[in-house]
């Protein structure tokens, strides 16, 4: 899972992650910033960086993930440049995943808050890392020549915040407690309140209904792209 900020994976994908890890699938988080531009506003930024990284590690543990990697880009100033593409490619070649999940690189006009520039930049860089960089031995040749990281082909790209391009729903009803537990670890962002938990349940119920699941079920939704 390649995300821009701590908590992005938990808002968008933690139920799916919990579903996968419960089935024995290994999951890695690659977080491109440490969220130092977020709350609390009255704290030194370095303290916020440490706080939010710690929150993300605890949240990951709640859904069975112990491999959390931070790329330490500046929160609010992420660019989909070659440096970021190289870093994400390095993680892909190291982990060798079948699936990579990330943000949509497009603007979500129906929910503009999901179209944070960092999200779109990370989505764009991750798409380039999945195709063509990670599979191409001549992309970032130093990764092969100096680090011994051989090319790797990712089988599928799962994109969150995809708006009208969504084509896949994951029923997370049985994993909602895990998802909310992960979100509760992001206390600095106000994600642990009863109000926010009920809003999340309602959002996931709406996802489920729009994608043909029974009333009362909850779903996380993605645009799934075959990349082989």
Helices and strands as residue ranges (DSSP letters): E 2-3, H 8-12, H 14-22, E 28-33, H 45-62, E 67-73, H 82-95, E 99-103, G 112-114, H 117-130, G 133-135, H 141-145, E 156-160, G 163-165, E 168-171, G 173-175, H 176-184, G 187-189, H 194-210, E 219-226
